[in-house]
Amino acid sequence: MRKGLTLSTRLAILVVSTVVLTAIGVGYLGYRNIAPVAVERTLGAINANAGWQARELSHLVGGAAADLLGFRHIIGIDDLIELSADPSKTEAGGVSLPVWRGRIGRRLALELENKPDFMRYRLIGLADQSRDIVRVEREPDGNVRIVPDSDLAFMNARAFQFGLTARDGETLISGVEFEPIDPKADKNAQHDASQLRPIIRVVTPVFASNGQRFGILTATIDLRRPFQRLNNPVLPSSKIYVVDRRGHYLFHPDAPHGIAASIPSSVKLEFPALAEALDSGRWTPAVIPNRHGDRFGVALQPMRIDDETPLALVEVIPEQDMIRSPMLVWAKSTLIGGSFAVLVAIILSVSFARGLARPLADMTRAVTSLGSGAPLALPRNASGEIGILVEAFSATIREARDKTAALRREKEIFESITTAMAEAVLLIDTNASVLYENPAAMALRTSSTGITGPNWERSIEMFMTDGVTPLPIAQRPGRRALTGELVDRFELVVHVLGSDKYVDVSGNARPIRDADGAISGAVLVFTDVSELKETERRLHQAQKLEAIGQLTGGVAHDFNNMLTVISGTAEILLDELADRPDLVTIAKMIDQAAERGADLTRQLLAFARKQPLQPRSIDVNTVVSNIKQLLRPTIGEHIAIDMQLAPDIDPALIDPSQLSSALLNLAVNSRDAMPDGGKLLFETANVTLDDDYAEHHPEVRPGRYVMIAVSDSGVGMTPEVLEKAFEPFFTTKIVGKGTGLGLSMVYGFVKQSNGHIQIYSEEQHGTTIRLYLPRAESSADVLPPAAPIEGGTETILLVEDDELVRNFALVQLRGLGYRTIAAEDGAAALAEVKRGTPFDLLLTDIIMPGGMNGRELADAVARLRPVKVLYTSGYTENAIVHHGRLDPGVLLLSKPFRRADLARLVRTALTRGDHRPPNDSASTRRKSAAS
């Protein structure tokens, strides 16, 4: 501790001198008479406070009048008036009446949200029995709503006529009324004060463009909040009342909730001297008696709006309270005496200042130099408390500089992190204004042309996840976080204004709190999920097609059984009725109908990926070239056919007959899309679908594919048609011109073959469909010629559960010369085998009742004796078809079949080797794979 007289000692001497002089001054001035000064100042204070409160109410009502005059010129109001006045018109300005009402309602609702003391806005028509045309109101919970048509009401006649007396551009102010807070309550019933609210209406007339009076615009102000502020007057002992033109109480501090609707008295009765002042609107603050003779200081201030005086404020204070507290005058006297004492203290302290002046001046210069960043030059030889202060100040400055450097480093780290983040980061203040946005957020609100608005709010607009419904301001994540809500995984659509850029975003929002726990802002972090949404949409479309495919396969078995009998019977009739031309025509019609039904079933199974495929290594150029020969008579001369076939094309592992059918279907669709002629192009190429492509198309395996593209110059597809193009039974053709199964069959066939299909189409610019076929590892096979049709004398064990199909097959086999033994299910057939019945071929259906399918029957028979097998079915499921392909060595006669198909495959089966049953482990693996 440095030696010398300390600062505290010197200040103590100075304070003692000041206190002594102050006490002398106060004692002298205490003898003065303070009562007249106290009364005069108190009256001035309550008069100023009443005047201020009256002006506040005047500004509130005046603001409503200005709003109404402004609303008269908002966009769409003239169109709304025109449509409401003339019901024969359906649109004005290109917009219908409901749309105009909705837009103007939203405009008024936005105004009402920002004015908590306003209760409602109404636009009321004269021609519609004074019924609301547009009405927005604040509900009891504080939310603002646009009243729907079903809830629109009629204004009471008195209030409506009051508005009709005004001239164009004039506003009228109603008196104060009390109405129930609950809109559903009976307005004529008696209500408790807590159920009422005082209101005041501001009205302006509305004239049509032709000068005729159309109706009125009204604003209703809820006076509860302004009245509640009157409960806290400037002087604790004063009271403020609000009265109407006749002196009746509207607000009384002693009434429940301050609402004076139930108080029968009036201020004229309480203070008779105010009667004339209320009528004239002029009053000078004075002390007057009440009806009981007690004296009060009274100030009266009318609330004036133009020439209207709808209410007045009266502030009173008891006279004894004005005189009993002379502290105001005493405080003034104290100030005078204190000033005198300070003046004397300054004179006395001059002698002490010399010892303090130099170090204090040095300290001042040192503090001044802090802002410029200059080195800190503190006094070096200061003694006493100044020396201690210098040391403490120096330590504080060093600590502050260290903390500032640390904060600067943290800021740099924060900015480095947010700059590197792919997610958009926003910091907002309590007014939802953006304080900080990282580059990702800036990029999000920048259009594809590189143009962006000056700030976040003026750069974008927000919608719900449907991309159409505007997101209300109160539901925006930042606004919700500012209320203290923790917002997680919100989803919305951001539209960059002035562009066609729409972005799906998802993220979180959290409030930011200060040291006291109060919310000082919010932080938002969100991610662009547009690509994820698109992937989900494609996956959903694929799942929908998969589900439809599961349904279509179930009808195939029974339907094909019926078609087998129908087509076979028609074939027999054609042979037997050769000499009856009239009946032959009917038989041909039956046969053609059955053939169309069979085609339909095959297309359904192709879409469902349930058809048995026999893929081979083929040369797709050969298949495409053959298709060109078949197409010319089908599509007509008005369409040019061109081919661009890659010479080094890889072989494809595909069923050649199904590929030919698929290409024919695509060509026919292209023909229908070019009714006035055009160009049909076939292309082949080797392509590689990489990992990036597979990431955007989850059903695709990366690798090499053989591509066939079919393009036309037709009308193209709309986006809506393109989305449903592969769905079965969906067609844009007229009734009778298409089944809607062409593209769905191609889709199912390609998918079942482990391939991929894509459509590229634009309206009026044609369509291109690309088939990506799996590449074969071996060279292309040469297809064998068809076997001749012939019968035989062998014995055939026929197993078929459908009686009609069984009888039909028996007739056909016996007509070909074969001996036949019939069994209705696997158990009956196995019993024949165990009895030793001789036969040369087992012809069995695959799907049968009784717990044993055709494959299991063949295996059981093969364990008892050597057997040759031919399967038949309309729907194979997984018995002999796995991964969409027939098991090796399996012969299948697909239903419905004709006699030629039956004869050819029976001869082929009889020339093949015996069927060999699998061992137990292989059988177990097959059953597991099937399940």
Helices and strands as residue ranges (DSSP letters): H 7-29, H 35-71, H 77-85, E 91-92, E 95-96, H 97-113, E 118-125, E 131-138, E 144-146, G 149-151, H 157-164, E 172-173, E 177-180, G 193-195, E 196-207, E 213-222, H 224-228, G 229-231, E 239-244, E 249-251, G 256-258, H 267-270, G 272-274, H 275-280, E 286-289, E 295-305, E 308-318, H 319-324, H 327-370, H 384-420, E 424-428, E 434-437, H 439-444, E 460-463, G 473-475, H 477-482, E 487-496, E 502-513, E 519-528, H 530-553, H 556-576, H 581-608, E 616-618, H 620-635, E 639-644, E 652-654, H 656-672, E 678-689, H 691-696, E 703-712, H 719-723, H 742-752, E 756-761, E 767-774, E 795-799, H 803-815, E 819-823, H 826-834, E 841-845, H 854-864, E 869-873, E 881-882, E 885-886, E 892-894, H 899-910, H 920-930
